[in-house]
């Protein structure tokens, strides 16, 4: 039940657009992230830098929708749709499922899947 409460708190931050704060708060120092294309990035500091760059490119957040969230053991699954207008004039509409492995209330492994 404790993990479920942590995931709910993380989701509240995401829905409020506090994505960088969520990374800073919930990622372990040695966390790894796997993108859609299989690229693996290790280290909270690298993830923060990547997110700062990405978020800095957003002109407008049209919406962040949480569809479903579930936990089982030390793993959580969350389904989101992210709708952004970017400063370069492009539009991002991602429907994704994020699988996270947790240890001591911190994310140690995260992987993105196209929804």
N, C-alpha and C positions, 0 to 999 in steps of 0.2 A: 504493500500500500504506500510505503514511503516513496518509491520510485514514481508511482503514478502522480503523487502530489508534486514532485520535482518536475516531471514532464508537463504537468498542467501549468506550473509557474513559467517554465521555458516557453510554452505555447502562448501564454499571455504576453510575454515580451515580444515574441515574433509578430503577433497580431497587432501590437501597438507600434510596430516598425522599429523596435529597439533591437535590431538584429545584431549589431556590433556589441552592444551590452550583453546580449545573451551569449555570444561567443566568449567574451571576457569572463563571464560569470560561470559558465557551465562546461568549458573545455578544460581537460587535464593538460598539463604542460607537454606531455609526450603523446598527445592525441594524434590520430591519423584520420585523414579524410580521403575518400575515393569518389572522384567525379564520374559523370555519366560515361565518359570516354575511357575510364579505367585509370586515369592519372591519379597517383597517390601522393599526398602531401603530408608530411609529418612535422609536428610541432605547433603548439598553440600560437606562438609568435608569427609564424608564417601564415597561419590561417587568419589572424587578425590583420596582417598586412594585406592579404588578398581581399578580405572583406572591405577594408577601408578603401581600396582602389575601386572595387565594384560599386560599393554604395555611393562613392563620390561621383560616379557616372550617372546616377539616377536623377532625372529632372523632376519626375512626378511618380508617386506611388498611387496607382489607380485602385489597387486592392490587394489584400493578402487574405486568402480564405483558408480556413482550417476545415477540412472535410471529415477526417477521422483520425483518432489517435488510440493506440493500444500499447499495453506493456505486458511482458511475459518474462519472469525472472529478472535478469539484468539487461533486457533488451526492450527498446521502444520502437514503434513504427508510427510515423506521422505522415498524413497525406495533406499536401497544401497545393493551392494555386497562387502563384505570384504574378502580378500584372504591373509592369513598370514601363514608363516612357523614359528613354535614356537621353542624356544631353546631346549625344551625337545624332539624334533624330530617329534612332531605331526603337523598336518596341520589343519588350521581353514578356512572353506569356508562358510561364513554366507550370506544368502540372506534374508534381513530383511526389515521390514517396521517399522519406528519409528514415533509414534504419540506423539506430544508435545503440552502441554497447556502452554500458555505464559501470563505473567502479567508484565507490565512495561518493556518490551523487555528482560525479563528473563524467563527461563523455570521453571515452578513450578511443573509440572508433566510430566513424560516421561514414555512411555510404548513401549516395543519391541514386535513385532509380526514376526513369521517366514514367509518369503515370498515364 
